[in-house]
Amino acid sequence: MRWVGIENGKVDSNAKSVVVEWIDKGGAAFVGTGTSQVPVVTVNPSGGTPYLRTRADRQWTNNLVSLPEF
C-alpha cells in the first residue's frame, strides 16, 4: 500500500499486513483530503485475515479497492 506522511510529505509503501499492524498499534490513516477525508480502520475477524476498510457517507464500505494501484 502506498502512503504519504502528513508530517513530511514522504511517499513510501508497505505490505497491507504492516499497515494493519501499524493502525492496530495506534497509527492513524486516512483516504481523501479536506472534507472528503475518511479514516481507514482495521477489521480483525475471528479466525480470518485482518483487513482495512473505510466509513464513507455513514456507511462501512470497501471503497479502498476502487483506489488506483501504483
PyMOL commands that place a pseudoatom at each C-alpha (Angstrom):
pseudoatom trace, name=CA, resn=MET, resi=1, chain=A, elem=C, hetatm=0, pos=[0.000, 0.000, 0.000]
pseudoatom trace, name=CA, resn=ARG, resi=2, chain=A, elem=C, hetatm=0, pos=[1.315, 3.421, -0.927]
pseudoatom trace, name=CA, resn=TRP, resi=3, chain=A, elem=C, hetatm=0, pos=[1.061, 6.249, 1.595]
pseudoatom trace, name=CA, resn=VAL, resi=4, chain=A, elem=C, hetatm=0, pos=[2.093, 9.862, 2.104]
pseudoatom trace, name=CA, resn=GLY, resi=5, chain=A, elem=C, hetatm=0, pos=[3.286, 11.051, 5.521]
pseudoatom trace, name=CA, resn=ILE, resi=6, chain=A, elem=C, hetatm=0, pos=[1.331, 14.150, 6.582]
pseudoatom trace, name=CA, resn=GLU, resi=7, chain=A, elem=C, hetatm=0, pos=[4.230, 15.417, 8.695]
pseudoatom trace, name=CA, resn=ASN, resi=8, chain=A, elem=C, hetatm=0, pos=[6.869, 15.445, 5.981]
pseudoatom trace, name=CA, resn=GLY, resi=9, chain=A, elem=C, hetatm=0, pos=[5.204, 14.544, 2.659]
pseudoatom trace, name=CA, resn=LYS, resi=10, chain=A, elem=C, hetatm=0, pos=[7.315, 11.381, 2.410]
pseudoatom trace, name=CA, resn=VAL, resi=11, chain=A, elem=C, hetatm=0, pos=[5.876, 8.875, -0.089]
pseudoatom trace, name=CA, resn=ASP, resi=12, chain=A, elem=C, hetatm=0, pos=[6.506, 5.217, 0.664]
pseudoatom trace, name=CA, resn=SER, resi=13, chain=A, elem=C, hetatm=0, pos=[4.786, 1.845, 0.583]
pseudoatom trace, name=CA, resn=ASN, resi=14, chain=A, elem=C, hetatm=0, pos=[4.322, -1.135, 2.860]
pseudoatom trace, name=CA, resn=ALA, resi=15, chain=A, elem=C, hetatm=0, pos=[2.617, -4.505, 2.719]
pseudoatom trace, name=CA, resn=LYS, resi=16, chain=A, elem=C, hetatm=0, pos=[-1.020, -4.421, 3.806]
pseudoatom trace, name=CA, resn=SER, resi=17, chain=A, elem=C, hetatm=0, pos=[-0.175, -6.528, 6.876]
pseudoatom trace, name=CA, resn=VAL, resi=18, chain=A, elem=C, hetatm=0, pos=[2.333, -3.875, 8.007]
pseudoatom trace, name=CA, resn=VAL, resi=19, chain=A, elem=C, hetatm=0, pos=[-0.273, -1.106, 7.654]
pseudoatom trace, name=CA, resn=VAL, resi=20, chain=A, elem=C, hetatm=0, pos=[-2.856, -3.174, 9.568]
pseudoatom trace, name=CA, resn=GLU, resi=21, chain=A, elem=C, hetatm=0, pos=[-0.370, -3.739, 12.403]
pseudoatom trace, name=CA, resn=TRP, resi=22, chain=A, elem=C, hetatm=0, pos=[0.596, -0.039, 12.461]
pseudoatom trace, name=CA, resn=ILE, resi=23, chain=A, elem=C, hetatm=0, pos=[-3.042, 1.089, 12.737]
pseudoatom trace, name=CA, resn=ASP, resi=24, chain=A, elem=C, hetatm=0, pos=[-3.753, -1.570, 15.388]
pseudoatom trace, name=CA, resn=LYS, resi=25, chain=A, elem=C, hetatm=0, pos=[-0.874, -0.118, 17.435]
pseudoatom trace, name=CA, resn=GLY, resi=26, chain=A, elem=C, hetatm=0, pos=[-2.376, 3.382, 17.380]
pseudoatom trace, name=CA, resn=GLY, resi=27, chain=A, elem=C, hetatm=0, pos=[-1.418, 4.758, 13.969]
pseudoatom trace, name=CA, resn=ALA, resi=28, chain=A, elem=C, hetatm=0, pos=[-3.960, 6.785, 12.030]
pseudoatom trace, name=CA, resn=ALA, resi=29, chain=A, elem=C, hetatm=0, pos=[-4.521, 6.562, 8.288]
pseudoatom trace, name=CA, resn=PHE, resi=30, chain=A, elem=C, hetatm=0, pos=[-6.947, 8.460, 6.078]
pseudoatom trace, name=CA, resn=VAL, resi=31, chain=A, elem=C, hetatm=0, pos=[-8.158, 8.365, 2.491]
pseudoatom trace, name=CA, resn=GLY, resi=32, chain=A, elem=C, hetatm=0, pos=[-9.039, 11.581, 0.683]
pseudoatom trace, name=CA, resn=THR, resi=33, chain=A, elem=C, hetatm=0, pos=[-8.441, 15.215, 1.516]
pseudoatom trace, name=CA, resn=GLY, resi=34, chain=A, elem=C, hetatm=0, pos=[-10.249, 18.058, 3.219]
pseudoatom trace, name=CA, resn=THR, resi=35, chain=A, elem=C, hetatm=0, pos=[-13.920, 17.433, 3.886]
pseudoatom trace, name=CA, resn=SER, resi=36, chain=A, elem=C, hetatm=0, pos=[-13.732, 14.237, 1.826]
pseudoatom trace, name=CA, resn=GLN, resi=37, chain=A, elem=C, hetatm=0, pos=[-11.187, 12.690, 4.203]
pseudoatom trace, name=CA, resn=VAL, resi=38, chain=A, elem=C, hetatm=0, pos=[-12.306, 9.468, 5.921]
pseudoatom trace, name=CA, resn=PRO, resi=39, chain=A, elem=C, hetatm=0, pos=[-10.413, 7.265, 8.388]
pseudoatom trace, name=CA, resn=VAL, resi=40, chain=A, elem=C, hetatm=0, pos=[-9.045, 3.855, 7.487]
pseudoatom trace, name=CA, resn=VAL, resi=41, chain=A, elem=C, hetatm=0, pos=[-9.751, 1.247, 10.173]
pseudoatom trace, name=CA, resn=THR, resi=42, chain=A, elem=C, hetatm=0, pos=[-8.741, -2.355, 10.668]
pseudoatom trace, name=CA, resn=VAL, resi=43, chain=A, elem=C, hetatm=0, pos=[-11.086, -5.307, 10.858]
pseudoatom trace, name=CA, resn=ASN, resi=44, chain=A, elem=C, hetatm=0, pos=[-9.768, -8.359, 12.678]
pseudoatom trace, name=CA, resn=PRO, resi=45, chain=A, elem=C, hetatm=0, pos=[-12.270, -11.184, 12.086]
pseudoatom trace, name=CA, resn=SER, resi=46, chain=A, elem=C, hetatm=0, pos=[-12.128, -14.181, 14.374]
pseudoatom trace, name=CA, resn=GLY, resi=47, chain=A, elem=C, hetatm=0, pos=[-10.200, -16.866, 12.510]
pseudoatom trace, name=CA, resn=GLY, resi=48, chain=A, elem=C, hetatm=0, pos=[-9.747, -14.672, 9.440]
pseudoatom trace, name=CA, resn=THR, resi=49, chain=A, elem=C, hetatm=0, pos=[-7.149, -12.422, 7.902]
pseudoatom trace, name=CA, resn=PRO, resi=50, chain=A, elem=C, hetatm=0, pos=[-7.179, -8.802, 9.136]
pseudoatom trace, name=CA, resn=TYR, resi=51, chain=A, elem=C, hetatm=0, pos=[-8.079, -6.209, 6.538]
pseudoatom trace, name=CA, resn=LEU, resi=52, chain=A, elem=C, hetatm=0, pos=[-8.648, -2.468, 6.084]
pseudoatom trace, name=CA, resn=ARG, resi=53, chain=A, elem=C, hetatm=0, pos=[-11.839, -0.563, 5.374]
pseudoatom trace, name=CA, resn=THR, resi=54, chain=A, elem=C, hetatm=0, pos=[-13.280, 2.927, 5.475]
pseudoatom trace, name=CA, resn=ARG, resi=55, chain=A, elem=C, hetatm=0, pos=[-16.503, 4.561, 6.528]
pseudoatom trace, name=CA, resn=ALA, resi=56, chain=A, elem=C, hetatm=0, pos=[-17.864, 6.985, 3.954]
pseudoatom trace, name=CA, resn=ASP, resi=57, chain=A, elem=C, hetatm=0, pos=[-21.254, 8.676, 3.941]
pseudoatom trace, name=CA, resn=ARG, resi=58, chain=A, elem=C, hetatm=0, pos=[-22.062, 6.952, 7.249]
pseudoatom trace, name=CA, resn=GLN, resi=59, chain=A, elem=C, hetatm=0, pos=[-21.701, 3.548, 5.545]
pseudoatom trace, name=CA, resn=TRP, resi=60, chain=A, elem=C, hetatm=0, pos=[-18.992, 0.949, 6.098]
pseudoatom trace, name=CA, resn=THR, resi=61, chain=A, elem=C, hetatm=0, pos=[-17.574, 0.413, 2.651]
pseudoatom trace, name=CA, resn=ASN, resi=62, chain=A, elem=C, hetatm=0, pos=[-14.862, -1.401, 0.792]
pseudoatom trace, name=CA, resn=ASN, resi=63, chain=A, elem=C, hetatm=0, pos=[-14.016, 1.620, -1.342]
pseudoatom trace, name=CA, resn=LEU, resi=64, chain=A, elem=C, hetatm=0, pos=[-10.287, 1.047, -0.890]
pseudoatom trace, name=CA, resn=VAL, resi=65, chain=A, elem=C, hetatm=0, pos=[-10.447, -1.491, -3.731]
pseudoatom trace, name=CA, resn=SER, resi=66, chain=A, elem=C, hetatm=0, pos=[-11.565, 1.298, -6.085]
pseudoatom trace, name=CA, resn=LEU, resi=67, chain=A, elem=C, hetatm=0, pos=[-8.396, 3.320, -5.486]
pseudoatom trace, name=CA, resn=PRO, resi=68, chain=A, elem=C, hetatm=0, pos=[-5.730, 3.241, -8.188]
pseudoatom trace, name=CA, resn=GLU, resi=69, chain=A, elem=C, hetatm=0, pos=[-2.807, 0.851, -7.860]
pseudoatom trace, name=CA, resn=PHE, resi=70, chain=A, elem=C, hetatm=0, pos=[0.710, 2.198, -8.221]
for i in range(1, 70): cmd.bond("trace and resi %d" % i, "trace and resi %d" % (i + 1))
show_as sticks, trace
zoom trace
